Amino acid sequence: MPECLFCGIAAGEIPATVVLDGKRVIAFRDVNPQASTHVLVIPRDHYPNVAALASAGDGLLNELITEAHQVAVAEGIADSGYRIVFNTGPGAGQTVGHVHAHVLGGRPMTWPPG
C-alpha cells in the first residue's frame, strides 16, 4: 500500500527504532508509548486489521503472536507480565490501517483498559 505508514516502515523507507527484523514480521518501538515497554509488531505484508490477517490462513497471525512473545522476552517483561493488544477499527482506537499488535509492559496494567 503506497500511502501506508507501516508499509513504509516495513520497507525501510520510513525510519523506526526496530527491535525485531524478521522475514515476515517486524517490530519497532511506538513513537507515543503508553507503557515503559511499548513495541508494535506488524506483518511486512499489508492487512488492514487482525480479522483480515486471521482470514489469510497462512500461519502469519500465529507467527506475529510468537514474535510478540519474543519481543516481551527480549524486553525483559515476559516473566512479570505483558499485554498484547489489537485495535480493530477507529472506534477501538486503530489509527493506522495496517494490522499491528501492541506489546505493552513494564508497569502494572489495570482492567478494564481505557
C-alpha positions in Angstrom: 0.0 0.0 0.0 1.8 3.1 -1.2 0.4 5.5 1.4 0.5 3.2 4.4 2.8 4.4 7.2 3.6 0.9 8.5 4.2 -0.5 4.9 6.8 2.3 4.7 8.4 1.3 7.9 8.4 -2.4 6.9 10.1 -1.4 3.6 12.8 0.6 5.4 11.6 3.8 3.7 10.4 5.4 7.0 12.7 5.4 10.0 11.8 3.5 13.1 13.6 2.0 16.1 13.5 -1.6 15.1 13.7 -4.3 17.9 13.0 -7.4 15.7 13.5 -7.7 12.0 12.2 -11.0 10.6 11.3 -12.3 7.1 7.6 -11.8 7.5 7.3 -9.7 10.7 9.0 -6.6 12.0 8.7 -5.0 15.5 9.6 -1.4 16.4 9.1 1.0 19.3 5.9 3.0 19.4 6.5 6.8 19.0 3.9 7.5 21.6 4.5 4.9 24.3 1.7 4.1 26.7 3.9 1.9 29.0 7.6 1.6 29.8 7.7 -1.1 27.1 5.5 -0.4 24.1 6.5 -2.1 20.9 4.4 -2.6 17.7 4.6 -5.9 15.9 3.4 -5.9 12.3 3.4 -8.2 9.3 5.5 -6.9 6.4 2.6 -7.6 4.1 -0.4 -5.2 4.3 -3.5 -6.4 6.1 -6.0 -3.7 7.2 -6.8 -5.4 10.6 -6.5 -8.6 12.6 -9.6 -10.1 11.1 -8.1 -9.8 7.6 -4.9 -11.3 8.9 -6.7 -14.2 10.5 -8.7 -14.9 7.3 -5.5 -15.2 5.3 -4.9 -18.6 7.0 -1.2 -18.9 6.2 0.1 -19.0 9.8 1.1 -15.4 9.8 -1.1 -14.5 12.7 0.5 -17.3 14.8 3.9 -16.1 13.8 3.0 -12.5 14.7 1.9 -13.6 18.2 5.0 -15.8 18.6 7.2 -12.8 17.7 5.3 -10.6 20.1 6.2 -13.0 22.9 9.8 -13.0 21.7 9.8 -9.2 22.0 8.4 -9.5 25.6 11.3 -11.9 26.4 13.9 -9.7 24.8 12.5 -6.6 26.6 12.6 -8.4 30.0 8.8 -8.3 30.6 7.8 -11.9 29.9 8.1 -13.0 33.5 6.4 -10.0 35.1 3.6 -10.0 32.6 2.7 -8.1 29.4 -0.3 -7.3 27.3 -0.8 -7.9 23.5 -3.5 -5.6 22.1 -5.0 -5.5 18.6 -7.2 -2.4 18.0 -9.6 -3.1 15.1 -11.4 -0.1 13.6 -11.4 3.6 14.5 -13.9 3.1 17.4 -11.4 0.8 19.1 -8.5 3.2 18.6 -6.9 1.8 15.4 -5.2 4.9 13.9 -3.1 3.1 11.2 -4.9 0.8 8.8 -2.3 -1.9 8.9 -2.7 -4.6 11.5 -0.4 -4.2 14.4 -0.1 -5.8 17.8 0.9 -3.6 20.7 3.2 -5.3 23.2 2.9 -3.4 26.5 4.5 -4.0 29.8 6.9 -2.7 32.4 4.2 -1.2 34.5 1.0 -2.6 36.2 -1.9 -2.9 33.8 -5.4 -2.1 35.0 -8.7 -3.5 33.9 -10.8 -2.5 32.2 -8.4 -0.7 29.8 -9.1 2.9 28.6 
